């Protein structure tokens, strides 16, 4: 341990009226502040864990500091205490090798030890140690757990999940121009999987299973305007994204950070009031925050709280309004953002336990209340759908060759805490989307003409009349839920999931009877988009060009009528 490492151990107790001891403690505290002032405030506070999020707001990046606690403790400390209670099988306050082997593999792999035997050695510092105290394990394991923070996208209908603006925004400035939309068919051409010159939601959603068109979908989180800063790679990627989105010529105006001059001193190396990607990365590595969120999670449902503090420099473009306990509304550059602190982790674990225990009764062939090793494999398959692949030996705590319901419950709770060892920010996009606005005939696909002429439909949303459409102008809103990680199956309310899945999200063809124009025109319109492209036109190009009066590469029914006159 170097001289600036802050120990998590409590200081020795001081007897009443013990002035010499008190003076020593004050002296040591002052000495520590002099030696490493920057690290003390963060490292010594075990009441919360901290992460940084960049919100790509319409007018500039907004830096948010997020402090997260569970039941008044740093979430990693809470996770470790919960785990220690579950693996201390005999409740003696000590952990032996057998009990440490009950730690879920997903958590072990976050440590430098990687195996239970090495955990015991690392905690005690003794190769021959057979046990360690729960307190010593808790202190060591808390520091080993990574500050895992995942931004995930909530499931929505396919037409709402498509981030079309991001796909056609050629210059990456966060806005869509008329020119970008007009060449949208060319920009999206590689996504036209069935080569029919139209673009369905399924085609515009990468990695989606085309056989399951009726299911809700999860948008690509990389396209969402929320980025967590963690490792070196995320700093580099976010800096480049900021320069691309808010700047030009590989630089961004320093004013786009919207911070006082004192907060950016020393970053602008050549004093040109512009930042390149390297200078932006330097700022992100030690940022000044526009917004601080204290997320106070509770085990019980509806008990969590959320407190926002907007810095004086940001109060002109960030407005906050606390709706009720655990919920808050922000408006950032006219972009509505609702944030909710999602607690109730005890309920999530209870739902999983009750569900799997109920399923277990179906596989207990002789109905004697436990599984033998020959009965267990079928139930293990069910467990693997929701949890880690739990083999018989891992669940059979006492090694008596019988897996009891209580042992199943204990295993599920242990495994659930591995999922809850990370913080999850679930983002849902609400309001109008570019895809839905352009899909004028509501057939859940975009045709060439809808992209070519669609900008005129969008003009009513161009509030500042700059001929560029941003998501905030379209009325796009976001909601964020911040809480402990949970299995994907619990991310959506089951009733909502069934209701959304019942609505078809596949593209629908109108049928030949719904088309207009001459018969030859209707027959050539193979994709039934009410236009005939040159690829569909079964005659020489000279005739096509003669009919295509507006030279947009598409024949309308009206233009086709000219051939019969």
N, C-alpha and C positions, 0 to 999 in steps of 0.2 A: 504493500500500500504506500503510495507516495504521500508527500506531506500535505497535499491539497485534496486528498480524498476524504469525504465526509462519511463517517461511520454511521450506520443506522442503529447502533446499540445505544441503549439509554445510559446516561451518565450515572456514576455511583450516587446512591442516595446521600443527601446532606442532612446531618442531624440538626435539630433545632439549636439555634445560637452557635452554630459551628462556623464562625467568621473566617478562620484560616481556609477552610475548604471552599467557602464561597468566593474568597479572593482569588484562589487558584483557578476556579472555574471562570471567573470574569477575565482573568489574565489570559487564559487559554483561548477564550472566545475572541478577545481583541487580537491576539496573535494570529489566529486563523483568518480573521477578516483582513489583516494586513498582508498575509501571504497569498491568499487566493480569494479576493473579494467577489469575483464574478460568479464563482460556482456555488457559493454558500446558499443563496436564497433558494435556488432550484433544488439542489441536492438534499438540503436538510429538511425540506417540507415533504412529509409523507401523507399529507391530507389530499393530494390529487396528483394525477399524472397529466402531462402537458403535451399537446401536439399543435402543429401549425397548419392552417388551411388557407389556400389562396382562392378567393372567389373571383372568377373572371366576369366582373360586372360590365355593363355596357360601355361606361366611359373610362374605365381604368381598373387595375387589379385592386382588390380589397384584401388586406392581410388580417386574418382572424386568429387570435390565440384561443385555444380551447383547453380548458382545465376540467378534467373528468375525475369524479370520485364515485365510489359506491359505499353507501352507508357511512359517509364521512371519512373514508379512507381512500388512498390512492388505489385505483382499480386493480393494479397488479398485486398489491398487498392483500386486498380483499380476496382475490382469486387464490392466492397462496394459502391463506388461512382456511378457506373453504376446503381446498384440496387436502391440507394437512389433517383436518378433522376426518375426512373420508378415508384416508389411507392409514390412520392410526386405529387399526382394527380393534385392538384390546383397550383403547382409551387410557393408556398409561403415561401419556405425555412424552413418549419416546418413539422413535421410528427405527426399526431394524431393517435389514436388507430385504427381507420378504415383503415388508410393508412398502418400502420404497419402490419395489418392482411393480406395485399397483398403480404407479403414476402413469397416466396415458402417454403412449409413445409420442403423440403430437406435442406434448409439453416437454418431454425429455429432450426432444430434438432441438428445442429452443435454447438449451443450456450448453455450456462448454463441456460438460461432463458426458452427456449423451447416453450414459447407462446408469442404472441404479447403483451399481458398485462404485462407480466413479463419483456419483453424487455423494455417497457416504464418505468417501475419502476427501472430497473437496470441502464438505461442510465441516468435518472434524479436523482436517489436516493430519490425520493419523491413518496409515495404511492398515493398521490392525484393528481399527475401531469396528465394533459390532452394532452399535446404535448411535443415534444422535438425538438431541432434544428437539421437540417440535419447534421451540422458539428459535434455535440455531438454524434449523432447516428453513423456517419461514423467512428469516433475515437474508439468507443466502439465495433462496429461490426467487424471492421478490426482485432482487437485482438482476437475476439471470433472465427473467421473462422479458421478451422484447415488447416495446411499446407498439404493439400491432394495432393498426388503425386502417380499416378497410372502407373505401367508398364503393357502395354497391347501388345498382339501379333497381328500383322497385318495378314489379311486373305491371304492365299496362296493355291495353289493346294495341295491336300491331301498328295501326295507322297513327297512334299517338306516340309510339316508341321510335318511329323513324326520325332521325335527326337530319332531315333533308338539308337544312340550312348549312350544316357542317360539311355535307357531301358536295354541295355545289359552290361553296365559298372558296373560289380558286385562290384568292390572295390571302386568305386566312385572317381577314380583318374583323371578323365577327359580324359582318353584314352581307346581305345579298343584293347585288345590283341587277338592273335589267339585263345587262350584257351577260352576266354570269348565269342568269336563269335561261336566257335564250339559247345558250350553248350547253344547257343542262343535259340534253340527250347525249351529247358527245362526252361530257364529263362522267356520266353514269354508264357509259356503254358496256364496260366490263362487268357490270352487275346484271345485265340483261341475260339471265341464265338460260331462258328458253328462246332467246333470239327472236322475240316477236315485236321488238321496237316499242314496248311499253315496260313500265317498271312497277311491279307490285311491292307491297310492304315486305313480303317474304324475301324478295330479291334484294331489297335495300337494307335488310337486317342480316349482317354477317353471322355465320355459324348457326343460323336457325334451321331446324329440321323441316324441310319442305313437305314432309308427310303429315305434319301435325299443324295444319293451318288454323285450326279452331282454338288452339290453346293461347293463353296470354303469353306475352313475351317479355324478356328483360332487355332493355336498351344497352348499348355499349357504354359502359361507365367512362371510358376514355373520352367520349364526346360530351360529357357533362361539364358544366362550367365550375366544377369544384375539384381542387387538387390538393392532396396532402403533401406537405414537405417532410421528407424523412431522410433518405440516404442521398449520396452524392448524385446518383442518376436522376432522382426526382428534382433536385435543385437545377441541374443542367437543363432537363427537359422543360421545366416550368419557366425558366429564364428565357429560353428560346421561344416558347409559346407567347410570353408577354411581349417580347420584341416584335414577333410576327403579327400579333393581333392589334397592338396599340401603336406601333411605330411604322417606320418606312426606312428604306435604305439601310437595313440592318441595325438601326438604332431606334430608341424610343425617347421621347421628350421626358426629361426629369420631372416636369410638371404633372405627367400622367400618374405619378405615384401619389400625388395629392397629400403631401406631408410637409411639415415645416422644414425650413432649410437646415436647422440643427440636426434633424433626423437623417439627413443624407450627406452630411459633411464627410469628405474623404472618399466617397464612392466615385464621384465624377472626376476621374484622374486628370483629364485634360481640360477640365472646366469649360466644356462646350455646352453645358446644360442638356446633354444627351447621354444615354447609357447604351452601351452595346451589350451583348449577351453575357460577357464575362463580368462586366460591372453590375448588371442586374443580378447575376448569380451571387456576387459578393454581398449585395443588399439582402437577398433572400436568406443568406446564411446567418445573418444577425439582424432581422427586420425590426422596424418600429411598427406597431400594430394600430390599425384603424378601429379594431373591434375586439373585445374580450368576452368570451362566453364561459360562464361557470356552469357546468353540467353536473348536477347533483343527483345521481341515480339512487334509487331505493329498490330493495328486494321485492317489496310489496307493490302491487299495481296501484297506479294513480297517486303515488306518494313522492314521485321525483320532482325536482325543481330545476329551474333554468333562470339564470340571471345574466343580463347583457349589459356591458359597459361600452358606450361609444366614445372614442377619444374626441377631444375638442376639435381636432383638425378634420374629423370626418362627419361632424354633425350636420353639415350642409348637404350631404348626399347619402347619409345613412340615418334613417328614422326607425326607431324601435317602439313597439307597443306590446306590453305584457298582457295577453288575453286572460289567462288564468294560470294557476300553478302548473309548471311544467311545460307551458306553451308560450311562444312568442312570435310576433309578426315583425318582420323587418321589411323595409322598402329601400333598396339600394339602386340609385340611379333609375328610379321608376320600375325596377324589377321586383315584384313581390316575392317574398321568401318567408315561409312559415317554418319554424323550428320547434321540434318537440323532443323533450327528454323522455326516452322510453325505458321505464324500469320494468318491474314485474318479472325479473329473471327467475324468481322462485316459481311463479306460475308457469313459465315456459318449461322448466324442468318437470314440474308436476304433470303437465299435459303429456310430455313425452313418456314419462314413467307410466302413467295410467293407460296410455294408448298401447304401449308395448306389452305391459302386463296383461291387458285384455287380449291381445293377440296371442300371448303365450299359451293361454288356455286352449286355443285351437290346435296346438301342436303337442300338447301333453296327452299322448295316446291313451294311456291307462288311467288318466285323471287322478293321479295320486299326489298332485301338488308339486312335483319336481321333475326335472329332466335328467335322464341318464345320458351317457355319451352317445348312445345309438339314436335317441330321440332328438337330441339337441340340434343336429345339422340343419333341419328344415327351419327351425326358429332362428338359427344363426343367420340364415339367408335374409329373413325379415329384419333382423337387427341391422344387418349391413346396409340396408336401404336408407337407414336414418342415422346410424352411428358408425363408428369404426368397426372393423371386422373382428368381433369378439369371439375368440376361440373358447372352447370348453374350459380349459385350464385357467384362463384369465378371469372367468366369471365364477368358477368354483373356488371361493375364497379359502375355505377350510380344507380343501383337498379330499373331501369324503366321497368323491365320484357322484355327487348329486348337486344339481344346480337348483337352488330354492328360489322362490319368488323374491325373498329379501335380498338374496345375492344378486339377482337380476336388477333390482331396484338400486342397490349400491353401485353396481357397475354403470348403470345408465347415468346416475348422478355424477360419478367420477368423469365419465366421458363427456357429459354435458358441460362440465366446467372447462374442459379443453376448448370447446367451441366458444364459451363465454370468456375466455382469456384474452379476447381481442375486443376492440371497440369497433362497432359497425355504424356507419352513417348510410342510411338508406335514403336515396334521393328519388323523388317522384316528380315527373314533369306534368304540369296541369295547364289548362287553358288551350288556346288555339295553337295549332302547329302548321308549318308551311305545307306539309303534305296534305292535310285535310282541307286547307283553304284552296289549294290548287286543284284538288280533285273535284272539279265542278259538277260532273255527272254522277258522283258518289259511287263509282264502280270499284273503288278501293285500289286503283292503279293510276299511274300517271302516263298519259300519252304525249306524243310529240307536240301537238298543238297546245295542250295545257301548259307545257313548259315554255313554248315559244311566245304565247300571248298572255300567259298568266300574270305577268307583272302588273298589267292594268287592273286586274282584280284586287291586287294588294295595295294599290295606291291609297285607298282610304285609310290604311294603317300607317302610312308614312307621315308620322306626326310632325316631323321637323322639315318635311318637304325637300329632303336632300337626295331623293331618288335611290335610297339604300334602305333596306329593311333589316332591322335587328329583332331579336326575339322579344325584347321588352316592348317594342312597338306593336308586335303581333298579339301582345297580351299574355305571353308565356309566363307562367308562374312556377315556382318550385316549392316543394315541401321536403324538409329533412327530418328524419328521425334518428336520434343519436342514442345508442344504448349498447349493452353487451351483445356480443355475437350470438346468433341463434341459427338453428338449422334452417336451410332454405325452405323446408316444408312449413315452417311457422312464420315466414316473413309476411305472408298475406293472411288476412282473415279468411277462413275457409268459405264463409258465405259469399264474400266478395269474389273470391277466386272462382267459385262455381258459377256465379252470375256472369262474370266476364267471359269465362270459357264457353258459356252457352251461346254467345253471340259470334257468328261467323266472322272471321277476319280475312278470309281469302278473297281474291279478286273475283268479280262476277262479270261474265260477258253478257251483253244485252240481248244477243241473239239476232239472227238475220232480219226477223220481222220488225225489230226496233230500228233498223237502219233506213236512211232515206237515200235518194239519188237513183240513177238508172240501174237496171239489173246488173249490167256488167260491172258497175262500180261496187255494188253491194257484194258481188261474188269475189272481186279482187281484194276487198277489205278483209283480209284473213284474220287479223287480230281484232276486228270489230270495234275499232276506235273512232269510226265515222270519218276517217281520212284514208287516202291511198298514198303510200309512199312510193318512191321510184322502185324500191325493191319489190313491192307488191304489184306494180304496174306491168301488165303482160303485153307491152307494145314498145316500139322504138322510143328512145329517149327524146327524139325531136318532137314527137307528139306530146309526150309528158310535159316538156318545157313550154310547148305552145299552150297547153291547158292551164299550167301553173301560173296564173296571171300575176300573183304577188311574189313569185319566185322564192317561196319559203320552203320548197322541197316537199310540200304536201298538197294533194288534190282534195278539195272539199266537194261535197255533193253539188253545190252550186256551180263550181268550176267544171265538174263532170258533165253537167247538163249542157254545156256549150258544145260538146261533141255531137249531140243529137239534134241540135238546132239547124 
